[in-house]
Every structure is written in C-alpha cells, then in structure tokens.
C-alpha cells in the first residue's frame, strides 16, 4: 500500500503487539518515518572509491543514491529535516563527502557539492519512478504522434522537429535514463 499504509496501528498489528506498545519506542508516525529513513541509509550500499579519480567517485555516489531511491521509492516521499540526524545517515554522509577528497574544497563547498549531487539523484529518481508508472503514455505517444503533426500544422516548427527526432531516437517523448546520463555528465563537468 505504499508509505501511506505505514501507521503506528498497522505496525503494531504486523508485529502482533498493542498500539500503545509501539508508542513506548516512538512518539508518532513522523518519528517512525525518520527512523525508517535512517535504517535505509544504514543499510545502503556505499559507493566504492578505490583509486578512482574524483569524477568517478562522484558518479558512483550519484549512481548509488539513484539505485537506493529507485528500489525504495518511498524515500522520495519523506521530507523531514530530522532524517539528517540519524547515525546511519551521518555515516552515509561522511562516506560520500570523501568523494570530493583531493579537490581542495573548503568544508562549505564540499557540503554544497554533495548536496547538489544528491539533489540531482533525488530529482532523477523521482522522474524515473514517474516514468515507470507512466508506461501507458508510450502507447498514447505512438498513437498520437502522427496526428500531432497534422494538428499543429506549421506552428512551432522547432518543437516539432526536435520532438520528432528525439521521440524517434528514444522511442517515446521522454527517456529518464537518457536524461539521467545527460544531466550527470553536466553535473560532473560543472
């Protein structure tokens, strides 16, 4: 049922204990969600750095976060600043900051660079999850793309040409994987 089904009552039922027993461990549902996020960060596979150069290390951080969010898309729905305070999240943060070692960044810039990469991965994962749920749009695209040209006539010629070429190349009007790779290359170039 998704993250909306995670309630204190449902948790108690699944555990076979009383609802009030759960409240001896957490104050409310929001606390439970914060703990769940930290547990996922604790279990997350951390990017391997080895002797890789910084761009490879940062790419690995971005890819690891993308995979975490794609496999646990409910993480995209939790927006509580307290998630940054958990031990699993802090350990993940510490590890990921090391992707920028040797670059001569001051602490604030290092933090900002990691936030930029993580925000990009978060936005990309959200688009991918949405794209996976919109599989029926491909059929609509195939059915409508030919008629779209007739409908638009000579209006918006650049949009029509770019849309046609892109749509043919990707097989749909949007490909989240293509957008991810394009964007990540720009993030790393920046």
C-alpha positions in Angstrom: 0.0 0.0 0.0 3.0 2.4 0.0 4.2 4.8 2.6 0.6 5.9 3.4 0.0 2.5 4.8 2.8 2.9 7.4 1.0 3.8 10.5 1.6 3.1 14.2 -1.5 1.0 14.2 -0.5 -1.1 11.2 3.0 -1.6 12.5 1.6 -2.8 15.9 -0.7 -5.2 14.0 2.1 -6.6 11.9 4.3 -7.0 15.0 1.5 -8.6 17.0 1.7 -6.1 19.8 -0.6 -3.4 21.1 -0.5 0.1 19.5 0.4 1.6 22.9 3.5 -0.7 23.0 4.8 0.9 19.8 4.4 4.3 21.5 7.0 3.3 24.1 9.6 3.4 21.2 8.4 6.2 19.0 6.3 9.3 19.7 4.4 9.3 16.5 4.3 8.3 12.8 6.7 11.0 11.8 9.3 9.7 14.2 8.8 6.2 12.8 9.4 7.5 9.3 12.6 9.3 10.3 13.9 6.0 11.8 12.9 4.1 8.7 14.9 6.5 6.5 17.9 6.2 8.8 17.7 2.5 8.7 17.7 2.5 4.9 20.7 4.8 4.9 22.4 2.5 7.3 21.8 -0.5 5.0 22.6 1.4 1.8 25.4 0.1 -0.3 28.0 2.8 -0.2 29.9 3.7 -3.3 33.3 2.1 -3.7 36.1 4.6 -4.3 39.4 2.7 -4.6 41.9 4.7 -6.5 39.3 6.4 -8.7 39.5 10.0 -9.7 37.0 12.4 -8.2 34.6 12.4 -11.2 34.3 8.6 -11.0 33.9 8.8 -7.2 31.1 11.4 -7.5 29.5 9.4 -10.3 29.4 6.3 -8.1 27.8 8.3 -5.3 25.1 9.6 -7.6 24.5 6.1 -9.1 24.3 4.5 -5.6 21.8 7.1 -4.5 19.8 6.7 -7.6 19.6 2.9 -7.1 18.7 3.3 -3.4 15.8 5.7 -4.4 14.6 3.6 -7.3 14.4 0.5 -5.2 12.9 2.3 -2.2 10.9 5.0 -3.9 9.0 5.7 -0.6 12.1 7.5 0.5 11.2 10.2 -2.1 8.0 10.9 0.0 9.8 11.6 3.3 10.7 15.3 3.8 11.7 15.7 7.4 14.9 17.5 8.2 15.4 15.3 11.2 16.5 12.5 8.8 19.9 14.2 8.6 20.5 13.5 12.3 20.4 9.7 12.4 23.6 7.6 12.8 23.1 5.7 9.5 22.5 9.0 7.6 25.6 10.6 9.2 27.8 7.6 8.3 26.5 7.7 4.7 27.1 11.5 4.6 30.6 11.1 5.9 31.5 8.4 3.3 30.0 10.4 0.5 31.9 13.6 1.4 35.1 11.6 0.8 34.2 11.5 -2.9 35.5 15.1 -3.1 38.8 14.3 -1.4 41.9 15.9 -3.0 39.9 18.7 -4.7 41.0 21.4 -2.3 37.3 22.3 -1.4 36.6 24.1 1.8 34.0 22.4 4.1 31.1 24.5 3.0 31.8 24.0 -0.7 32.3 20.2 -0.1 28.9 20.0 1.6 27.2 22.1 -1.2 28.8 19.9 -3.9 27.5 16.8 -2.3 24.0 18.3 -1.8 24.0 19.3 -5.4 24.8 15.7 -6.5 22.2 14.2 -4.1 19.5 16.6 -5.2 20.2 15.7 -8.8 19.9 12.0 -7.9 16.7 12.6 -6.0 15.1 14.6 -8.8 16.2 12.0 -11.4 14.9 9.1 -9.3 11.6 10.9 -8.9 11.3 11.3 -12.7 12.2 7.7 -13.2 9.6 6.4 -10.8 7.0 8.6 -12.5 8.2 7.4 -15.9 7.9 3.8 -14.9 4.4 4.4 -13.7 3.5 6.1 -17.0 4.2 3.2 -19.3 0.8 3.6 -20.9 2.0 7.0 -22.3 4.2 5.2 -24.8 1.2 3.7 -26.4 -0.6 7.1 -26.4 2.6 8.6 -28.0 2.7 6.0 -30.7 -1.0 6.5 -31.5 -0.9 10.3 -31.3 2.5 11.4 -32.7 1.4 11.2 -36.4 -1.8 13.1 -35.8 0.1 15.7 -33.8 1.9 16.9 -36.9 -1.4 17.4 -38.7 -2.9 19.1 -35.7 0.0 21.6 -35.3 0.4 22.3 -39.0 3.3 24.8 -39.5 3.1 26.1 -35.9 6.1 25.6 -33.7 8.4 24.1 -36.3 11.5 23.8 -34.0 9.4 22.0 -31.3 8.0 19.6 -33.9 11.4 18.8 -35.4 13.2 18.4 -32.1 10.3 16.4 -30.7 10.2 14.1 -33.7 13.9 13.4 -33.8 14.1 12.9 -30.0 10.9 10.8 -30.0 12.2 8.5 -32.7 15.6 8.2 -31.1 14.2 7.4 -27.7 11.0 5.5 -28.8 8.9 7.8 -26.6 8.7 11.5 -25.8 10.8 11.1 -22.7 13.5 8.6 -21.6 14.6 9.0 -17.9 17.8 7.1 -18.5 18.9 9.4 -21.3 18.0 12.4 -19.1 20.0 10.9 -16.2 23.1 10.4 -18.2 22.9 13.8 -19.9 22.4 15.5 -16.6 25.0 13.6 -14.7 27.7 14.4 -17.3 26.8 18.1 -16.8 26.9 17.8 -13.0 30.4 16.3 -13.3 31.5 18.8 -15.8 30.3 21.7 -13.6 
